[in-house]
Amino acid sequence: MANVKLLDFWAVWCFPCRTMAPI
């Protein structure tokens, strides 16, 4: 599941960005 790892990575390096870009 590359998508899951990508989402996890995104949440790790840019936690606040996840709120700005709800994907």
MODELLER restraints for C-alpha pairs under 7 A, 6 or more apart:
rsr = mdl.restraints
at = mdl.atoms
rsr.add(forms.Gaussian(group=physical.xy_distance, feature=features.Distance(at['CA:11:A'], at['CA:18:A']), mean=6.18, stdev=0.5))
